[in-house]
Amino acid sequence: MIGALPSVQLSGLQSDAALFSRRERKYLVPVSVAASLVAAISGDARALQINDERSFRYESVYFDTPAGQSYLASARRRRHAFKVRTRTYVNSGDCMLEVKLRGSRGRTTKSRLDYPANASGQLNGPAREFIAEVLGPGHESALAPTLTTIYQRSTLLLPGDARLTIDTGFSATTPAGESITLNEFAIIESKSRLAPTVADRALWRMGFRPVKLSKFGTSLAAMDPTLPSNRWTRALKSPWVDRVVRTATSA
C-alpha cells in the first residue's frame, strides 16, 4: 500500500515535519495491521521517497555507561532521561549522532550532529564534546556501545506537520552477541507537536492503543529479565512476544 501513496521528497519532509521537539506515541502491531492502517489513512498521507525507494534500512548503535545510566533513567521514568546513539542510513551511507532528552509533559527533544559512518560504533572526541554540550559535562566520558539495532523503515507525512514511521524486520544485538529478533510485527510511531494524528485515531478504531516501548530499553529488558522493566511490562507480556526469537553466541 505504501507504494500507492503520493510521494514526498526528503527536503519536503524536513521542512514540513522537522519535529525535533515532539510528542511520540508507539504501537506494536502485526504487519497485516500496519498494512490496514496505511490503507485507512491513504487519503491523508504522503510517503517519503528517495531515489525511487520508500523503504530504508536503519542501523543504530546505542551508548550507555557501565552502570546503565541511560537505561535505568528511562526504565524509572526520570524526567531528564536521555539516549545517545549513532544512526546510519544504510541506503545512502549517511550517519548522524543523536542525543535525545526527555523533558516535561512527555515531550522529547533531539539534537543531531553529522557523523562519519565508519565510526558509528564508537564515540570520537567531537562526539563526546557534543554530548557534553547537550546533556552537561560528565555524561560523555563513560559511554560505551551497548546495543545495535537494525530494521527497515517507511516514513509517512501526515496533516498537521505530523509524521508516521513504520519499522519492520527489527533485530537488536549486544556487544556480547546476544540478540533478539521481532518477526511478523511492526513498530509504529506517530510524531506530532501535541494532538493525536489521523494514524493514531485509525489505530484506536482498530482496537490498538499506544504502548510504552523503547527499542533500546525493551530489547535490553527482554534479553535480561533481571533489569527493572515495569515501564515496558505491557509490551513484554503482549501476545506477540511469543514470536520473539532470541539467540546468544557461546562465550
Wavefront OBJ file of the C-alpha trace (Angstrom):
o trace
v 0.000 0.000 0.000
v 2.844 2.436 0.695
v 3.873 2.200 -2.941
v 0.485 3.578 -3.999
v 0.691 6.719 -1.837
v 1.670 10.138 -3.187
v 5.346 10.815 -2.552
v 7.217 13.496 -0.654
v 10.913 14.220 -1.083
v 13.292 14.420 1.853
v 13.523 18.217 1.653
v 9.745 18.489 1.923
v 9.635 16.133 4.870
v 12.349 18.032 6.696
v 10.667 21.394 6.159
v 7.120 20.222 6.878
v 7.736 17.900 9.805
v 11.082 18.535 11.457
v 9.674 17.613 14.831
v 12.766 17.722 16.981
v 10.544 18.663 19.956
v 7.565 16.368 19.748
v 5.004 14.050 21.328
v 5.523 10.398 20.411
v 3.046 7.507 20.505
v 4.242 3.967 19.820
v 2.390 0.813 18.806
v 3.423 -2.806 18.317
v 1.096 -4.481 15.815
v 1.070 -7.368 13.327
v 2.390 -6.424 9.898
v -1.099 -7.022 8.479
v -2.476 -4.304 10.767
v 0.209 -1.897 9.576
v -0.937 -2.536 6.002
v -4.563 -1.907 7.003
v -3.531 1.331 8.693
v -1.809 2.615 5.558
v -4.956 1.848 3.559
v -7.124 3.646 6.129
v -5.093 6.879 6.042
v -4.102 6.789 2.368
v -6.119 9.918 1.615
v -4.119 11.926 4.166
v -0.608 10.515 3.833
v 2.429 11.030 1.629
v 5.351 8.589 1.609
v 8.988 9.610 1.808
v 10.692 8.643 -1.443
v 14.420 8.877 -2.165
v 15.846 7.607 -5.461
v 12.643 5.663 -6.152
v 12.889 3.882 -2.787
v 10.312 4.046 0.013
v 11.782 1.558 2.480
v 15.118 2.323 4.107
v 17.493 0.266 6.220
v 18.496 1.842 9.534
v 21.314 0.751 11.811
v 21.583 2.377 15.245
v 24.247 1.933 17.914
v 23.173 2.928 21.437
v 25.666 4.031 24.067
v 25.347 3.714 27.831
v 27.540 3.774 30.918
v 28.746 0.543 32.596
v 26.158 1.198 35.325
v 23.363 1.545 32.757
v 22.618 5.194 33.499
v 20.681 5.774 30.269
v 18.700 2.538 30.554
v 17.817 2.997 34.226
v 16.755 6.632 33.799
v 14.369 5.567 31.054
v 13.099 2.477 32.901
v 12.442 4.532 36.033
v 10.861 7.382 34.067
v 13.293 10.037 35.203
v 12.331 13.453 33.906
v 15.647 14.056 32.179
v 16.194 10.549 30.825
v 18.458 10.537 27.798
v 19.580 8.326 24.944
v 22.736 8.608 22.890
v 23.057 6.773 19.593
v 24.565 6.876 16.158
v 22.146 6.223 13.334
v 23.349 5.070 9.933
v 21.050 5.414 6.945
v 22.355 2.361 5.131
v 20.806 3.169 1.743
v 22.630 6.491 1.477
v 25.604 5.844 3.752
v 24.843 8.957 5.811
v 25.238 8.850 9.588
v 24.148 11.076 12.475
v 24.939 11.252 16.157
v 21.677 11.803 18.042
v 21.105 12.810 21.650
v 17.512 12.505 22.856
v 16.422 14.174 26.081
v 13.011 13.799 27.678
v 11.583 16.962 29.161
v 8.296 17.963 30.754
v 4.906 16.564 29.708
v 6.440 13.642 27.861
v 7.992 15.778 25.142
v 11.293 14.669 23.644
v 13.992 16.948 22.270
v 16.500 15.513 19.802
v 19.852 17.112 18.955
v 21.845 15.857 15.968
v 25.371 16.038 14.611
v 26.717 14.794 11.273
v 28.906 11.767 11.977
v 31.279 9.543 9.959
v 29.588 6.231 9.158
v 32.846 4.328 9.539
v 32.960 5.438 13.199
v 29.328 4.661 14.043
v 30.285 2.025 16.613
v 32.296 4.423 18.752
v 32.258 7.973 20.082
v 35.102 10.190 18.903
v 36.288 13.406 20.509
v 33.862 15.775 18.742
v 31.002 13.410 19.584
v 31.807 13.458 23.285
v 32.079 17.252 23.212
v 28.661 17.464 21.546
v 27.130 15.139 24.143
v 28.584 17.252 26.951
v 27.071 20.382 25.400
v 23.602 18.813 25.186
v 23.481 16.852 28.454
v 26.035 18.708 30.548
v 29.605 17.712 31.445
v 30.156 14.283 32.959
v 27.725 12.248 30.880
v 30.034 11.671 27.955
v 33.163 10.153 29.462
v 31.911 6.658 30.365
v 29.569 5.995 27.441
v 30.275 2.790 25.504
v 28.398 0.831 22.808
v 25.632 -1.223 24.431
v 23.142 -2.275 21.740
v 22.905 -2.301 17.940
v 19.505 -2.307 16.224
v 18.665 -2.898 12.557
v 15.307 -2.536 10.800
v 13.534 -1.325 7.661
v 11.667 1.982 7.937
v 8.998 3.683 5.866
v 8.067 7.265 6.755
v 4.759 8.986 6.048
v 3.997 12.696 6.223
v 0.586 13.399 7.776
v -1.571 16.528 8.131
v -0.693 18.995 10.858
v 3.080 18.725 10.409
v 2.988 15.180 11.793
v 4.791 12.068 10.642
v 4.427 8.330 10.998
v 7.190 5.733 10.891
v 6.614 2.029 10.266
v 9.526 -0.243 11.208
v 9.694 -3.923 10.227
v 12.278 -6.691 10.407
v 13.573 -5.404 13.743
v 16.589 -7.017 15.401
v 18.824 -5.993 18.307
v 22.265 -7.308 19.281
v 24.534 -6.677 22.267
v 28.350 -6.470 22.049
v 28.420 -9.912 23.722
v 26.493 -11.346 20.783
v 23.090 -11.907 22.382
v 20.310 -10.908 20.010
v 16.566 -10.620 19.743
v 14.517 -10.561 16.549
v 10.906 -9.475 16.215
v 9.312 -11.152 13.205
v 5.884 -10.582 11.636
v 5.245 -7.421 13.642
v 5.711 -3.725 13.002
v 6.740 -0.965 15.376
v 4.684 2.098 14.508
v 5.433 5.541 15.889
v 3.449 8.719 15.412
v 5.179 12.032 15.987
v 3.261 15.270 16.378
v 3.554 18.539 18.207
v 0.788 17.543 20.616
v -2.565 16.367 19.216
v -3.170 12.755 18.103
v -2.652 12.188 14.377
v -5.057 10.643 11.873
v -2.983 7.466 12.216
v -3.457 7.386 15.997
v -7.207 7.694 15.630
v -7.282 4.983 12.963
v -5.321 2.610 15.189
v -7.634 3.330 18.118
v -10.630 2.445 15.974
v -8.893 -0.852 15.152
v -8.522 -1.555 18.866
v -4.835 -0.736 19.290
v -3.640 1.685 21.945
v -0.184 3.185 22.467
v 2.295 1.103 24.437
v 5.388 2.070 26.361
v 8.076 0.777 24.067
v 11.730 1.639 23.599
v 13.811 -0.188 21.006
v 16.776 0.275 23.326
v 15.138 -0.335 26.686
v 12.620 -3.013 25.780
v 15.235 -5.015 23.864
v 17.637 -4.999 26.806
v 14.820 -5.886 29.219
v 13.701 -8.787 27.026
v 17.234 -10.179 26.947
v 17.934 -9.630 30.654
v 14.895 -10.254 32.913
v 16.870 -9.083 35.964
v 16.728 -5.480 34.737
v 13.956 -3.216 36.080
v 11.340 -3.133 33.332
v 7.963 -2.205 34.835
v 7.607 0.618 32.357
v 7.541 -1.859 29.454
v 5.563 -4.664 31.128
v 2.694 -4.463 28.667
v 4.956 -4.699 25.628
v 6.984 -7.524 27.154
v 3.848 -9.540 28.029
v 1.837 -8.853 24.893
v 0.553 -11.875 22.903
v 3.093 -11.381 20.149
v 6.086 -11.632 22.473
v 5.988 -15.429 21.961
v 7.119 -14.784 18.393
v 10.300 -13.116 19.523
v 13.286 -15.282 18.614
v 16.232 -14.945 20.964
v 19.737 -16.261 20.320
v 23.061 -15.917 22.071
v 26.536 -16.785 20.886
v 28.611 -19.007 23.101
v 31.431 -17.402 25.052
l 1 2 3 4 5 6 7 8 9 10 11 12 13 14 15 16 17 18 19 20 21 22 23 24 25 26 27 28 29 30 31 32 33 34 35 36 37 38 39 40 41 42 43 44 45 46 47 48 49 50 51 52 53 54 55 56 57 58 59 60 61 62 63 64 65 66 67 68 69 70 71 72 73 74 75 76 77 78 79 80 81 82 83 84 85 86 87 88 89 90 91 92 93 94 95 96 97 98 99 100 101 102 103 104 105 106 107 108 109 110 111 112 113 114 115 116 117 118 119 120 121 122 123 124 125 126 127 128 129 130 131 132 133 134 135 136 137 138 139 140 141 142 143 144 145 146 147 148 149 150 151 152 153 154 155 156 157 158 159 160 161 162 163 164 165 166 167 168 169 170 171 172 173 174 175 176 177 178 179 180 181 182 183 184 185 186 187 188 189 190 191 192 193 194 195 196 197 198 199 200 201 202 203 204 205 206 207 208 209 210 211 212 213 214 215 216 217 218 219 220 221 222 223 224 225 226 227 228 229 230 231 232 233 234 235 236 237 238 239 240 241 242 243 244 245 246 247 248 249 250 251
